[in-house]
Amino acid sequence: MPMIQLDNLTLGYDRHPAVHHLSGEIAAGALVAVVGPNGAGKSTLLKGIAGELRPIGGRIVMPALPAHGLAYMPQRGEIDHSFPVSVFDVVAMGLWHEVGAFGGLSRRQRERVRDALDAVGLTGFEARPIGSLSGGQLQRARFARLILQDAPLILLDEPFAAIDSRTVEDLVALILGWHAEGRTILTVVHDLEQVRRYFPTALLLSREPVAFGPTAQVLTPELLARARRLSEAFDDNAAECHIEAVPTLPPSTGDGAAAPGHVHAHDHDHAHGHDHRH
Amino acid sequence: MTEFLIDPFTDFAFMRRALAGCLALALGATPVGVFLLLRRMSLMGDAMSHAILPGAALGYLAFGLSLGAMTVGGIVAGLVVVLAAGLVTRASILKEDASLAAFYLLSLAAGVMIVSLRGRNLDLLHVLFGSVLALDDASLLLIAGIASVTLVCLALLFRPLVMECFDPAFLRGVSRWSPVAHYGFLMLVVVNLVSGFHALGTLMAVGIMILPSAAARLWARGLPMLLLLAVLFAFASGVAGLLLSFHADVPAGPAIVLVCGVVYFISLLAAPGGLLAGRLPVRNHLER
């Protein structure tokens, strides 16, 4: 049973597609690194799956996903660091699906908050104001909140940006733990070394899907070069798109790892008539 | 001493009413002001206070200095401006501050025009600067009622509102409470501005919301302490302002807001979050 089915999905802003005609399936239990050049639509894809952005074409189906089963961690979020809340309170927000707007925290739930803080190495930071944390510590706190959300589908947008290697290792260990528990995880990662080292499956995006499959077969020099070419070919005044044929992610097998991903991605750099609609 | 501090309240009913009004405002409007401050909407609160003017003025035009008409008019006008600004923000490229500024400026101009159509300057002064020393039973009940409703609503909205302030993206991700918290809060702002408007007038109603909150923010690290301190500062300023007005024979509204300002400046100098705290030489720093 696939966790996510993408059906001819186009996501974008102002009619400009950022993710273009993407079809395919991501198996339940897959651990997928989403890679690609800047502006390739990686964050947009996550936003779309999280429901923050309505598709401008196609659809996203998640048949097996229970209510509250999706946890999404945006890149920087809109966190107000100066807000006077403690680290404990922030992490406890992860229990929202259990306590809601009015419920109190039981002793057991307080215990779980402390366990989550322990798991990310923030024991002893409970009472600290959130603004006093460093960037890496804040990211650890956000991961502790994710632990409590206990979601079968986890979307992480560049969780390792501007984080030291020690913290990255700890956070990756958490992610691999979630993978072992059978959760489905999509993570945007910029550092290809990290992808090669930790992630079994990779999705290479460049507006068009370039490749999807086992990491070693996706992160090849040829495919990466191709992704770069595609992203550079973006045209602000592109003509309207009337594609019927659809680039497809090959059906993935087993651990979300698909056959070597040849994806039929057609070029969009041929801007015919310029229509200036700005 | 007692005759200076206590007797004005024991001897004069209008002072007691004013005192009760200040207590209600401190309990209702100031916590709302704390959240305005934390949401970085202090200036928007100011803008919205001007926005209620034409509604109150229309009520005044139709019914004279009638409490009910001016209250309903003010609330309706405030909500219309808030919703219109929200709508423009969502549907156009203008940001919230720009769209709100546009609406409140129009609103203020319309309000002054409407008042001047019929009223005398004295009425305009009443609308702009309030009349905390002339609160009648109905006004007092209204202010106390709004304060009570506000406290209940804040208690119900507290958790979603804190999350909406701290990490709105997360709240949107886990629940549908985000718009409820946002618009519910804006409604509380509007009704409390109207309540403050009866006592302090449209121009200064925001004073008792923002100044004590800003002062308390300089002292408190946690939200509960911040709310408590802000309410205490607001009420203390209210009492001091009334006494100042009584003894020095100055208008009460501005006196109260000025005392709030004094508290703010003292906090700015003395509080751990203030101007001096980081500049004094440190004798011993901590071991770790």
Contacts between the chains, C-beta under 8 A, distances in Angstrom:
chain1	res1	chain2	res2	distance
A	50	B	173	6.6
A	52	B	169	7.8
A	52	B	172	7.2
A	52	B	173	7.9
A	68	B	174	6.9
A	70	B	173	7.7
A	71	B	173	7.4
A	72	B	173	5.1
A	74	B	169	5.4
A	77	B	167	6.0
A	77	B	169	5.0
A	77	B	170	6.9
A	78	B	167	6.5
A	78	B	168	5.3
A	78	B	169	4.9
A	79	B	166	6.7
A	79	B	167	4.9
A	80	B	38	7.8
A	80	B	165	6.4
A	80	B	166	5.5
A	80	B	167	7.3
A	83	B	38	6.1
A	83	B	162	7.9
A	83	B	165	5.8
A	83	B	166	4.4
A	84	B	38	7.5
A	84	B	217	7.9
A	84	B	220	6.9
A	84	B	221	6.1
A	84	B	222	5.7
A	84	B	223	5.0
A	84	B	226	6.0
A	85	B	162	6.7
A	85	B	166	5.7
A	85	B	223	6.6
A	86	B	222	7.1
A	89	B	162	7.9
A	90	B	166	7.3
A	90	B	167	7.8
A	93	B	163	6.0
A	93	B	167	7.3
A	93	B	170	6.5
A	93	B	174	8.0
A	96	B	163	7.8
A	96	B	174	4.6
A	96	B	175	6.3
A	97	B	174	6.3
A	100	B	175	7.8
A	101	B	156	7.8
A	101	B	159	5.2
A	101	B	160	5.2
A	101	B	175	7.6
A	101	B	177	6.0
A	102	B	156	7.5
A	102	B	159	7.3
A	129	B	221	5.8
A	129	B	222	7.8
A	130	B	166	7.7
A	145	B	170	7.8
A	149	B	174	7.4
